[in-house]
């Protein structure tokens, strides 16, 4: 450290939580910068599995303070439920090790009700959201009609703003909107008391932490290809998941950032709607889904699967400027005789290769991947912990990725596990 940032380089579910869990042993602070309880980070510590959605993964590390940053949309019931669930698994002192920025916008149950109605309106073009209110909350934030946590402590202001927000949605959706604003207001009377010990000025907190050179670990949510600006719009999340969003969401000092690590899965997965050029809906995709255990932590949906897409990864490296890549789930590919990697996209209408990753989603939907084929290694590498012990074919696969995207696949800063294989439990 002092500040290490972990980001997803594809469409999420790359293994960020596992890497965060390992690095938290060294960190003094673990922070989330953006997103909401639509994130899903699965970690395993001391033989116990934990699923974090709103909370940073550092909550399971006994010596780590945790911060939910200013650009997060904060769903209060989920916050307390996650605390209770993790406490029930034996994690101690968790409530004394979690803080929330007073600049967070509140993700109300109202937003979730609207999220579902918006998806219905879109019909066949639905984004495939988690229906947890993330998009509508960021919309009200951008429209300057949202409610920040700081405003919650002014009861009169809070209630007036929430009623105005509900009235506006009621005008649009009428009886389709199933929501009781007075019930939510009543719940916040208790939340207001319970949250008082957690809500802080995160700008001052981070300023102090960085000035004293505290070891800070930042856990990105979702991934670059779901970024509102750089992802496969409109099939994206509603926040900036890129490096820039991390810096602004936490008020990071650029000179304090020591390493930006992009986590990349050795193949590609995606949950929800949207273009996925290397998706395989046949035998290969089914094998990857089964061998990789590809079920969404937040949604419970099967993940769409396909070969590794280096067009996506090169684009991701260009936007996020990773210092290194952490490659996960290489062992999932161990039983394949031949392994393909997408190295370019071809426009089937012109027959020409595209010079870069396209912004036009309609073009992205029709591109044809150009594949490079490599031999598989046909032997398990799940227990391999040394680079030299990997089969030559596995080393060739990793080195091909490095050479193509011009970014090293390196040891994690902890140096406690092999950089080229799945993080050990």
C-alpha positions as CSV (number, residue, x, y, z in Angstrom):
1,X,0.0,0.0,0.0
2,X,-0.5,2.9,1.3
3,X,-3.5,3.0,-1.1
4,X,-4.2,-0.1,-3.2
5,X,-7.2,-0.2,-5.5
6,X,-8.8,-3.4,-6.7
7,X,-11.1,-3.1,-9.7
8,X,-13.1,-5.5,-11.9
9,X,-11.8,-5.5,-15.5
10,X,-14.7,-7.3,-17.2
11,X,-18.4,-7.4,-16.3
12,X,-18.0,-8.2,-12.6
13,X,-17.7,-11.4,-10.7
14,X,-14.0,-11.7,-11.4
15,X,-13.0,-12.5,-7.8
16,X,-12.4,-9.0,-6.3
17,X,-13.8,-10.0,-2.9
18,X,-11.4,-12.9,-2.5
19,X,-8.4,-10.7,-3.3
20,X,-9.7,-8.0,-1.0
21,X,-10.1,-10.5,1.8
22,X,-6.4,-11.5,1.5
23,X,-5.1,-8.0,1.3
24,X,-7.2,-6.8,4.3
25,X,-4.8,-8.6,6.6
26,X,-2.4,-5.8,5.8
27,X,-4.9,-2.9,5.5
28,X,-5.9,-0.5,8.2
29,X,-8.9,0.8,6.2
30,X,-11.0,-1.0,3.6
31,X,-13.4,1.3,1.6
32,X,-16.2,1.1,-1.0
33,X,-16.4,4.1,-3.3
34,X,-19.6,3.7,-5.3
35,X,-22.5,1.5,-6.2
36,X,-24.9,0.0,-3.7
37,X,-26.3,-3.2,-2.4
38,X,-26.5,-4.5,-6.0
39,X,-22.8,-5.5,-5.6
40,X,-22.1,-9.1,-4.6
41,X,-18.7,-10.0,-3.2
42,X,-18.2,-13.6,-2.0
43,X,-15.4,-14.3,0.4
44,X,-14.2,-17.2,2.6
45,X,-12.3,-16.8,5.8
46,X,-11.4,-19.4,8.4
47,X,-13.7,-21.9,6.6
48,X,-16.7,-19.6,6.7
49,X,-18.4,-18.0,3.6
50,X,-19.6,-14.5,3.7
51,X,-21.6,-12.6,1.0
52,X,-21.1,-8.8,1.1
53,X,-23.4,-6.5,-0.9
54,X,-23.3,-3.1,0.7
55,X,-20.5,-3.6,3.3
56,X,-16.8,-3.6,2.3
57,X,-15.3,-7.1,2.4
58,X,-12.9,-5.9,5.1
59,X,-15.6,-6.2,7.8
60,X,-14.4,-9.8,8.3
61,X,-10.9,-8.7,9.1
62,X,-10.6,-8.1,12.8
63,X,-8.1,-5.2,12.6
64,X,-9.6,-3.4,9.7
65,X,-11.8,-0.2,9.8
66,X,-14.3,0.0,7.0
67,X,-15.8,2.9,5.1
68,X,-18.8,3.2,2.8
69,X,-17.8,6.2,0.6
70,X,-19.6,9.3,-0.6
71,X,-20.7,8.0,-4.0
72,X,-22.4,4.9,-2.7
73,X,-26.2,4.8,-2.7
74,X,-27.1,3.6,0.8
75,X,-30.0,1.3,1.5
76,X,-30.4,1.4,5.3
77,X,-32.4,-1.9,5.8
78,X,-29.7,-3.8,3.9
79,X,-26.9,-2.2,5.9
80,X,-28.4,-3.4,9.2
81,X,-29.3,-6.9,7.8
82,X,-25.8,-7.5,6.5
83,X,-24.3,-6.5,9.9
84,X,-26.6,-8.9,11.7
85,X,-26.0,-11.7,9.2
86,X,-22.2,-11.4,9.5
87,X,-22.3,-11.1,13.3
88,X,-24.3,-14.3,13.4
89,X,-21.3,-16.1,11.7
90,X,-19.1,-15.1,14.5
91,X,-17.4,-11.9,13.3
92,X,-16.8,-9.7,16.4
93,X,-16.8,-5.9,16.9
94,X,-18.1,-5.4,13.4
95,X,-20.3,-2.5,14.5
96,X,-17.3,-0.6,15.8
97,X,-15.4,-1.1,12.5
98,X,-17.9,0.3,10.0
99,X,-18.5,4.0,9.0
100,X,-20.7,5.6,6.4
101,X,-20.2,8.9,4.6
102,X,-22.8,11.6,5.4
103,X,-22.7,12.5,1.7
104,X,-24.1,9.1,0.6
105,X,-27.5,9.4,-1.1
106,X,-30.2,7.3,0.6
107,X,-31.6,4.5,-1.6
108,X,-35.2,4.3,-0.4
109,X,-37.6,1.4,-0.8
110,X,-39.4,3.9,-3.1
111,X,-36.5,3.7,-5.5
112,X,-36.8,-0.1,-5.6
113,X,-40.5,0.1,-6.4
114,X,-39.8,2.5,-9.2
115,X,-36.9,0.3,-10.5
116,X,-39.3,-2.5,-11.1
117,X,-41.8,-0.3,-13.0
118,X,-39.0,1.1,-15.2
119,X,-37.9,-2.4,-16.2
120,X,-41.5,-3.2,-17.0
121,X,-41.8,-0.1,-19.2
122,X,-38.7,-1.1,-21.2
123,X,-40.2,-4.5,-22.0
124,X,-38.0,-6.5,-24.3
125,X,-35.3,-3.9,-23.9
126,X,-35.1,-4.2,-20.1
127,X,-31.6,-3.7,-18.7
128,X,-31.9,-6.6,-16.4
129,X,-31.2,-4.7,-13.2
130,X,-31.3,-6.2,-9.7
131,X,-34.5,-4.1,-9.1
132,X,-32.9,-2.8,-5.9
133,X,-33.4,0.9,-6.7
134,X,-29.9,1.7,-7.7
135,X,-30.7,3.4,-11.0
136,X,-33.6,5.5,-9.7
137,X,-31.5,6.6,-6.7
138,X,-28.7,7.8,-8.9
139,X,-31.3,9.5,-11.1
140,X,-32.7,11.5,-8.3
141,X,-29.1,12.3,-7.2
142,X,-28.3,13.7,-10.7
143,X,-31.7,15.5,-10.8
144,X,-30.8,17.1,-7.4
145,X,-34.0,15.8,-5.8
146,X,-32.4,13.0,-3.8
147,X,-31.8,12.9,0.0
148,X,-28.3,12.6,1.5
149,X,-27.6,10.9,4.8
150,X,-26.7,14.2,6.3
151,X,-30.2,15.5,5.6
152,X,-31.7,12.5,7.4
153,X,-30.9,14.1,10.8
154,X,-33.0,17.1,9.9
155,X,-36.4,15.4,10.4
156,X,-38.6,18.2,8.9
157,X,-36.4,18.5,5.8
158,X,-36.0,14.8,5.4
159,X,-39.8,14.1,5.5
160,X,-40.6,17.0,3.2
161,X,-38.1,15.8,0.6
162,X,-39.2,12.2,0.7
163,X,-42.9,13.1,0.4
164,X,-42.0,15.3,-2.6
165,X,-40.1,12.5,-4.2
166,X,-42.9,10.0,-3.7
167,X,-45.5,12.5,-5.0
168,X,-43.5,13.0,-8.2
169,X,-43.3,9.3,-8.9
170,X,-47.0,8.9,-8.0
171,X,-47.9,11.4,-10.7
172,X,-46.0,9.4,-13.2
173,X,-47.0,5.9,-12.3
174,X,-50.4,6.4,-10.6
175,X,-51.8,3.2,-9.0
176,X,-49.0,1.1,-10.5
177,X,-46.7,2.4,-7.8
178,X,-47.2,0.2,-4.7
179,X,-45.5,2.3,-2.0
180,X,-46.4,3.8,1.3
181,X,-44.4,6.9,2.0
182,X,-45.6,7.3,5.6
183,X,-44.5,3.8,6.4
184,X,-41.0,4.5,5.2
185,X,-40.9,7.8,7.1
186,X,-41.9,6.0,10.3
187,X,-39.1,3.5,9.9
188,X,-36.6,6.2,9.5
189,X,-37.5,7.6,12.9
190,X,-35.7,4.6,14.4
191,X,-33.0,4.5,11.7
192,X,-32.1,8.1,12.5
193,X,-31.2,7.0,16.1
194,X,-29.4,3.8,15.1
195,X,-27.3,5.4,12.3
196,X,-26.0,8.2,14.4
197,X,-23.0,6.2,15.5
198,X,-22.0,5.3,11.9
199,X,-22.4,8.4,9.9
200,X,-19.3,10.6,9.6
201,X,-17.7,13.3,7.4
202,X,-15.8,10.9,5.2
203,X,-13.8,13.7,3.5
204,X,-12.2,14.6,6.8
205,X,-11.8,10.9,7.7
206,X,-10.0,10.1,4.4
207,X,-7.9,13.3,4.6
208,X,-6.6,12.3,8.0
209,X,-6.0,8.7,7.0
210,X,-4.0,9.7,3.9
211,X,-2.0,12.4,5.7
212,X,-0.9,9.8,8.3
213,X,-0.1,7.3,5.5
214,X,-2.6,4.8,6.7
215,X,-2.7,1.6,4.6
216,X,-5.9,1.9,2.6
217,X,-7.5,-0.9,0.5
218,X,-10.2,0.2,-1.9
219,X,-12.6,-2.4,-3.1
220,X,-14.3,-1.6,-6.5
221,X,-17.8,-2.6,-7.1
222,X,-19.1,-4.2,-10.4
223,X,-16.5,-3.7,-13.1
224,X,-15.3,-1.4,-15.9
225,X,-17.7,-2.9,-18.5
226,X,-20.6,-1.9,-16.3
227,X,-19.5,1.7,-15.9
228,X,-22.1,4.3,-16.7
229,X,-19.8,6.1,-19.1
230,X,-17.3,3.4,-20.3
231,X,-19.4,0.2,-20.2
232,X,-21.8,-1.4,-22.7
233,X,-24.4,1.4,-22.3
234,X,-27.3,1.2,-21.7
235,X,-26.8,-2.3,-20.2
236,X,-24.7,-1.0,-17.4
237,X,-25.0,0.0,-13.7
238,X,-25.7,3.6,-12.8
239,X,-22.4,4.6,-11.2
240,X,-18.8,5.2,-12.3
241,X,-17.1,1.9,-11.5
242,X,-13.8,3.0,-13.2
243,X,-10.7,4.3,-11.6
244,X,-11.9,7.9,-11.8
245,X,-15.1,7.0,-9.9
246,X,-13.0,5.5,-7.2
247,X,-10.9,8.6,-6.8
248,X,-13.9,11.0,-6.7
249,X,-16.0,8.6,-4.6
250,X,-13.5,8.5,-1.8
251,X,-11.6,11.8,-2.2
252,X,-8.3,9.9,-2.8
253,X,-5.0,11.7,-3.2
254,X,-3.5,10.6,-6.5
255,X,0.0,10.7,-5.1
256,X,-1.0,8.2,-2.4
257,X,-2.2,5.6,-4.9
258,X,0.5,2.9,-4.9
259,X,-1.1,0.2,-7.1
260,X,-4.2,-0.3,-9.2
261,X,-4.9,-4.0,-9.6
262,X,-7.4,-5.2,-12.3
263,X,-8.9,-8.6,-11.5
264,X,-9.6,-10.6,-14.6
265,X,-11.2,-14.0,-14.9
266,X,-9.4,-16.5,-17.2
267,X,-12.6,-16.6,-19.3
268,X,-15.5,-14.2,-19.5
269,X,-18.9,-14.1,-17.7
270,X,-21.8,-11.7,-17.5
271,X,-25.1,-11.5,-15.6
272,X,-28.1,-9.8,-17.1
273,X,-28.8,-8.3,-20.5
274,X,-26.4,-6.6,-22.9
275,X,-23.9,-7.5,-25.6
276,X,-21.4,-10.3,-24.9
277,X,-19.4,-11.0,-28.1
278,X,-17.7,-14.2,-26.8
279,X,-20.7,-15.7,-25.1
280,X,-21.1,-19.4,-25.9
281,X,-24.7,-20.7,-25.5
282,X,-23.6,-24.3,-26.3
283,X,-21.4,-26.9,-24.7
284,X,-18.4,-24.6,-24.0
285,X,-20.5,-22.1,-22.2
286,X,-22.3,-24.8,-20.2
287,X,-19.0,-26.4,-19.1
288,X,-17.5,-23.1,-18.0
289,X,-20.7,-22.3,-16.0
290,X,-20.6,-25.7,-14.3
291,X,-16.9,-25.9,-13.7
292,X,-16.6,-22.3,-12.5
293,X,-19.7,-22.4,-10.3
294,X,-21.0,-19.4,-12.1
295,X,-24.0,-18.3,-10.1
296,X,-24.5,-14.6,-9.2
297,X,-24.0,-13.7,-5.5
298,X,-26.5,-10.8,-5.6
299,X,-29.1,-12.3,-8.1
300,X,-28.8,-16.1,-7.9
301,X,-28.9,-16.1,-11.7
302,X,-26.7,-18.3,-13.8
303,X,-23.9,-16.2,-15.4
304,X,-23.5,-16.2,-19.1
305,X,-20.1,-17.6,-20.1
306,X,-17.7,-17.6,-22.9
307,X,-14.0,-17.5,-23.9
308,X,-11.7,-14.7,-22.6
309,X,-12.2,-11.5,-24.6
310,X,-8.9,-9.6,-24.9
311,X,-10.6,-6.8,-26.9
312,X,-12.5,-6.0,-23.7
313,X,-9.5,-6.5,-21.5
314,X,-7.3,-4.2,-23.6
315,X,-10.0,-1.5,-23.5
316,X,-10.3,-2.0,-19.8
317,X,-6.6,-1.5,-19.3
318,X,-6.7,1.7,-21.5
319,X,-9.4,3.2,-19.3
320,X,-8.2,2.1,-15.8
321,X,-4.4,2.1,-16.4
322,X,-3.8,-1.0,-14.2
323,X,-0.4,-1.5,-12.8
324,X,-1.0,-5.2,-12.8
325,X,-3.6,-7.9,-13.4
326,X,-4.7,-10.6,-11.0
327,X,-5.8,-13.6,-13.0
328,X,-8.5,-15.8,-11.4
329,X,-10.0,-19.2,-12.1
330,X,-7.3,-20.3,-14.5
331,X,-7.8,-23.8,-13.1
332,X,-11.3,-23.9,-14.6
333,X,-9.8,-24.2,-18.0
334,X,-7.7,-27.3,-17.1
335,X,-10.0,-29.9,-18.8
336,X,-10.2,-28.2,-22.2
337,X,-8.2,-29.6,-25.1
338,X,-8.1,-26.3,-26.9
339,X,-8.7,-22.8,-25.5
340,X,-9.8,-19.8,-27.6
341,X,-9.1,-16.1,-26.9
342,X,-10.8,-13.3,-28.7
343,X,-8.3,-10.9,-30.2
344,X,-10.4,-8.8,-32.5
345,X,-13.9,-8.0,-33.6
346,X,-15.1,-8.1,-37.2
347,X,-18.0,-6.2,-38.6
348,X,-20.0,-8.9,-40.6
349,X,-21.5,-6.2,-42.9
350,X,-18.1,-4.9,-44.1
351,X,-15.8,-7.8,-43.3
352,X,-13.4,-5.4,-41.7
353,X,-11.9,-5.6,-38.2
354,X,-12.8,-2.9,-35.8
355,X,-9.9,-0.7,-34.7
356,X,-11.1,-0.5,-31.0
357,X,-13.9,-1.4,-28.7
358,X,-17.1,0.3,-30.1
359,X,-19.4,2.7,-28.2
360,X,-22.3,1.8,-30.5
361,X,-24.2,-1.0,-28.8
362,X,-26.0,-2.0,-32.0
363,X,-22.6,-2.6,-33.6
364,X,-21.4,-4.5,-30.6
365,X,-24.4,-6.8,-30.8
366,X,-23.5,-7.9,-34.3
367,X,-19.7,-8.1,-34.3
368,X,-18.0,-11.5,-34.8
369,X,-15.1,-12.3,-32.6
370,X,-11.8,-13.2,-34.2
371,X,-10.2,-16.0,-32.1
372,X,-6.6,-17.1,-31.5
373,X,-6.4,-20.8,-30.4
374,X,-4.0,-22.2,-27.9
375,X,-3.5,-25.8,-26.7
376,X,-4.9,-26.8,-23.3
377,X,-3.0,-28.5,-20.6
378,X,-5.4,-31.3,-19.6
379,X,-4.2,-31.6,-16.0
380,X,-5.4,-30.0,-12.7
381,X,-3.5,-27.0,-11.5
382,X,-5.8,-26.3,-8.5
383,X,-3.0,-27.0,-6.0
384,X,-0.1,-25.5,-7.9
385,X,1.5,-22.6,-6.0
386,X,4.6,-21.9,-8.1
387,X,4.8,-20.4,-11.6
388,X,7.5,-22.9,-12.6
389,X,5.2,-25.8,-11.6
390,X,2.5,-24.8,-14.0
391,X,2.3,-26.8,-17.3
392,X,4.0,-24.9,-20.2
393,X,0.6,-24.5,-21.9
394,X,-0.8,-22.7,-18.9
395,X,2.2,-20.4,-18.7
396,X,1.9,-19.7,-22.5
397,X,-1.8,-18.8,-22.0
398,X,-0.9,-16.2,-19.2
399,X,2.0,-14.8,-21.2
400,X,-0.2,-14.4,-24.3
401,X,-2.6,-12.3,-22.2
402,X,0.3,-10.1,-20.8
403,X,1.8,-9.5,-24.3
404,X,-1.5,-8.7,-25.9
405,X,-2.7,-6.1,-23.3
406,X,0.8,-4.9,-22.3
407,X,0.1,-5.3,-18.6
408,X,1.8,-7.8,-16.3
409,X,-0.1,-10.5,-14.5
410,X,1.6,-10.2,-11.2
411,X,1.7,-11.4,-7.6
412,X,-0.8,-9.7,-5.4
413,X,0.8,-7.1,-3.1
414,X,0.4,-9.6,-0.2
415,X,2.7,-12.1,-1.9
416,X,1.0,-15.0,-0.2
417,X,-0.5,-16.8,-3.1
418,X,0.5,-17.7,-6.6
419,X,-0.3,-14.9,-9.0
420,X,-1.4,-17.1,-11.9
421,X,-4.0,-19.4,-10.2
422,X,-7.2,-19.2,-8.3
423,X,-6.8,-17.6,-4.9
424,X,-6.6,-20.5,-2.4
425,X,-9.2,-20.8,0.3
